[in-house]
Amino acid sequence: MKHASLTLALLLSLAGVAAAGNARAADPTWDATVKAALAEGEVSVHGGPGRLYVVALVDGFKAAYPDIKVNFTGLSGRDAIPKILSERAAGIYAWDVYIGGSSSVMGSLKPAGALAPIRPALILPEVLDDKNWLGGFEAGYMDLEKKYMYGFQAEVTPTVLVNWDFVSHADLKTYQDLMKPQFAGKIVWDDPRLPGAGSAAGARFIFNFGEDFLKALYSEQQIVYIANLRQNAEWVVSGRYPIGLGLGPVDLAPFRAQGLGKNIAEPSEARFPHEPVATGFGTLSLPANPPHPNATKVYVNWLLSKPGQISWEKTGFDSRRTDMPHVAPETLPKPGEPYIADEAEANLHYRLEAQELGKQYIKAQK
């Protein structure tokens, strides 16, 4: 099947960029938009779960626009989207901005006609300036039409994390080592039968190693599948299940803040032929018929501006903007490496395939 790949020519524009000054509007409509947004007085935003997303998506905006209240809800897409679709079916349009993972949006909100184009909401010149973004501004669109979903984060993210306090480095070096009998019953996986990080891991295995590898992993290793990333992280940290799939640094952050899980990292030689570039929860969509249209514009222009993306990096994830300090530059895509944009709509079928294979090959858990 065809897939969307990211190479240096498509994704990377790593020449140094001077820090941008204060953004100025492209036309005088900006002042009018801000004035109208202040009159609306609020904006309703969906974002990722956890305190870090409140800090990044609420506190930063409040500092810039203290007179616009942010009504924030932090949930995973698989929890939020059924509610959003149910509301819209009843004629209730409660959301202005959706920030979250791409697969659930592309698989649910877009087919339902629930999204509005992003470009008409963007006003500030610095937001649209190609030199401020890896590969240029347009490279951030995740949907086929390049209209409805924008990825402002881009990182090479881990697929497997291991608590080395309980596993020998010599025993687990590659992804293939996961199939060793000694790791049966030692793995916890964010449920890949559902949209989310777990099915993203499954999609990466399919793309790089083929269906048979994923089928065997699903069915032969007595894996525990759970749709609760905090529980996943807790079990990896405690060593109850020292190998976690679909688990990210943000999930471990609350434990590491307490001095726990310091010896959790990827296997030393775990590499894909095509490494995934992920946007995680760092993608933006605009629900159609927003209740606060002007506050929506102010919010998304702030979010994609340099100050907004500096605030975003408080999540621990790096922005695609090139004029940023970057909190984890080692995770940014590197020149000359082949990548797959595994959260783009063009590659959504790999996730759906991982979900369907999971339903077929994952044995019922007692």
Secondary structure, 3 states (H helix, E strand, C coil): CCCCEECHHHHCCCCCCCCCCCCCCCCCHHHHHHHHHHHHCEEEEEECCCHHHHHHHHHHHHHHCCCCEEEEEECCHHHHHHHHHHHHHCCCCCCCEEEECHHHHHHHHCCCCCEECCHHHCCCHHHHCHHHECCCHHHHECCCCCCCCEECECEECCCEEEECCCCCCCCCCCHHHHHCHHHCCCEEEECCCCCCHHHHHHHHHHHHHCHHHHHHHHHHCCCEEECCHHHHHHHHHHCCCCEEECCCHHHHHHHHCCCCCCCEECCCCCCCCCEEEECCCCEEEEECCCCCHHHHHHHHHHHHCHHHHHHHHHHCCCECECCCCCCCHHHCCCCCCCEECCCCHHHHHHHHHHHHHHHHHCCCCC
